Every structure is written in C-alpha cells, then in structure tokens.
C-alpha cells in the first residue's frame, strides 16, 4: 500500500510568522495534533511542523504569552518526511526509527501534500503489526526529534 492511499489530504497549515495561539486554535478547531509549517498556505513548501506537545512543553514552560510567541520559535525544523508513492512499510520504519507519530508527506518540489499519522496506519494494518509499530515508536530514548513530533 502507498502513502498516498492512507495519508490525510486535508491540510491545515500555518507559517513561522503565525502566533502559537493561532496554531493552537487550528488544532482545536480541526481536532488535529500537528500542523505543518509552510512558507505560505497557498504554495505550501514545507519548513517544519508544530505539535500539541511543542505547545505544551516548549511554549508553556517559557511562561510567555501564546499570542506573543511565533510558530517559528518552537517548530521542529529537522523533519522526517515521506513521498506520496512511498510504501506504508517504509513510512512505518521511519516512524519507528525516529520515534515519531506523524510524518508530513511532500512531493518532489517540497510541497506539503499530506500528513500520515500513526492512527492512519492503525486503521489499515494487522493488529500484530500495529502492536510492533506502536511499541517501537513509544520506546523511551533521548531523541530530540521524537519529543518535537510526538
């Protein structure tokens, strides 16, 4: 199975200049835990990702106002990505290796075209394989990207 068959194609995005408050509102209003950060929401060149965990850990711990902080200050910039024609197995392997639950999907030009989440895979995989993937993603290791994309 290909990533393009399982990824979420409806994208809510923000830019590095957007406030943390705006990103949090997008997450709440659309019931998502991660928002791709792009150069602009029309062109959608992927620059990073911001997660609900980034907001809770990186922002709340500073004591700064979410209306004053910008997404670019806390977004994860070093990303693991997939291509639409990558296999589901290849994506799962990346999730396991990097210990992340969400991976942006980009086309050949770097445009964000989707997002694949652990839940997308869980809905289409065998229970035994889901168990293995979840266990591998959830292992506790000191890995800075894992905390940012969790």
C-alpha positions as CSV (number, residue, x, y, z in Angstrom):
1,X,0.0,0.0,0.0
2,X,1.2,3.5,-0.8
3,X,1.3,6.5,1.5
4,X,-1.0,8.5,-0.9
5,X,-3.7,5.8,-0.1
6,X,-3.6,6.4,3.7
7,X,-2.4,10.0,4.3
8,X,-4.7,12.8,5.4
9,X,-5.0,15.0,2.4
10,X,-6.9,17.8,4.1
11,X,-4.2,20.0,5.4
12,X,-4.4,22.8,7.9
13,X,-1.2,24.8,7.9
14,X,0.5,27.8,9.4
15,X,3.6,29.8,8.8
16,X,6.6,30.6,11.0
17,X,5.2,34.1,11.5
18,X,1.9,32.9,12.8
19,X,1.3,33.0,16.6
20,X,1.3,30.0,18.8
21,X,-2.3,30.9,19.7
22,X,-3.3,30.7,16.0
23,X,-1.7,27.2,15.7
24,X,-3.4,26.0,18.9
25,X,-6.7,27.3,17.6
26,X,-6.2,25.5,14.3
27,X,-5.5,22.3,16.2
28,X,-8.5,22.7,18.4
29,X,-11.0,23.7,15.7
30,X,-9.9,20.8,13.4
31,X,-9.2,18.2,16.1
32,X,-5.6,17.6,15.0
33,X,-2.4,17.3,17.0
34,X,0.1,18.6,14.4
35,X,0.2,21.4,11.9
36,X,2.6,21.5,9.0
37,X,4.6,24.8,9.0
38,X,4.9,26.1,5.4
39,X,6.3,29.2,3.6
40,X,2.7,30.2,2.8
41,X,-0.6,28.3,2.8
42,X,-1.0,28.5,-0.9
43,X,2.4,27.3,-2.1
44,X,2.9,25.0,1.0
45,X,6.6,24.5,0.8
46,X,7.3,22.5,4.0
47,X,9.5,24.3,6.5
48,X,8.7,22.4,9.7
49,X,5.9,21.0,11.9
50,X,4.4,22.2,15.2
51,X,2.6,19.7,17.5
52,X,0.3,20.0,20.5
53,X,3.3,18.7,22.5
54,X,5.5,21.5,21.2
55,X,3.0,24.0,22.5
56,X,2.6,22.3,25.9
57,X,6.3,21.7,26.5
58,X,8.2,24.3,24.6
59,X,5.8,27.2,25.0
60,X,4.1,26.7,28.3
61,X,7.5,26.1,30.0
62,X,8.6,29.6,29.0
63,X,5.8,31.5,30.6
64,X,5.4,33.7,27.5
65,X,2.0,34.5,26.0
66,X,0.9,32.3,23.1
67,X,-0.3,35.5,21.4
68,X,3.3,36.9,21.5
69,X,5.3,33.8,20.6
70,X,5.7,32.8,16.9
71,X,5.4,29.3,15.5
72,X,8.9,29.7,14.0
73,X,10.3,29.9,17.6
74,X,9.3,26.4,18.6
75,X,8.5,24.4,15.4
76,X,10.6,21.3,14.6
77,X,12.7,22.1,11.6
78,X,14.6,18.9,11.0
79,X,11.9,16.7,9.7
80,X,11.4,13.1,8.6
81,X,9.2,13.1,5.5
82,X,7.7,10.7,3.1
83,X,6.7,10.9,-0.6
84,X,3.2,10.0,-1.8
85,X,4.5,6.9,-3.6
86,X,6.5,5.6,-0.6
87,X,5.2,2.3,0.8
88,X,3.3,2.1,4.1
89,X,6.0,-0.2,5.4
90,X,8.8,2.4,4.6
91,X,6.8,5.1,6.5
92,X,6.3,2.8,9.5
93,X,10.0,2.1,9.5
94,X,10.8,5.8,9.6
95,X,8.3,6.3,12.4
96,X,9.9,3.6,14.4
97,X,13.5,4.8,13.7
98,X,12.7,8.4,14.5
99,X,10.1,7.6,17.2
100,X,7.5,10.0,15.7
101,X,3.8,9.5,15.4
102,X,3.2,11.9,12.4
103,X,5.2,12.4,9.2
104,X,4.5,15.1,6.6
105,X,4.2,13.9,3.0
106,X,5.9,16.1,0.4
107,X,6.0,16.0,-3.4
108,X,9.2,16.2,-5.5
109,X,9.2,20.0,-5.2
110,X,9.0,20.0,-1.4
111,X,5.3,21.0,-1.3
112,X,3.4,19.5,1.6
113,X,0.6,17.4,0.2
114,X,-0.5,15.4,3.2
115,X,0.3,14.1,6.6
116,X,0.4,10.4,7.7
117,X,-0.3,9.7,11.4
118,X,0.1,6.6,13.4
119,X,-3.7,6.4,13.5
120,X,-3.9,6.4,9.7
121,X,-1.7,3.3,9.7
122,X,-3.5,1.6,12.6
123,X,-6.8,1.7,10.7
124,X,-5.3,-0.3,7.8
125,X,-2.8,-2.7,9.3
126,X,-2.9,-6.0,11.2
127,X,-3.2,-6.0,15.0
128,X,0.2,-7.7,15.4
129,X,2.0,-5.3,13.1
130,X,0.3,-2.3,14.8
131,X,1.4,-3.6,18.2
132,X,5.0,-3.8,16.9
133,X,5.0,-0.3,15.4
134,X,3.4,1.3,18.4
135,X,5.9,-0.4,20.7
136,X,8.9,0.8,18.6
137,X,7.6,4.3,18.3
138,X,6.9,4.5,22.0
139,X,10.3,3.3,23.3
140,X,11.9,5.8,25.6
141,X,15.2,7.1,24.1
142,X,16.8,10.5,24.4
143,X,15.9,11.8,20.9
144,X,15.1,15.5,20.4
145,X,13.0,15.0,17.3
146,X,10.8,12.4,19.0
147,X,9.7,14.9,21.6
148,X,9.0,17.5,19.0
149,X,6.9,15.3,16.7
150,X,5.2,13.2,19.3
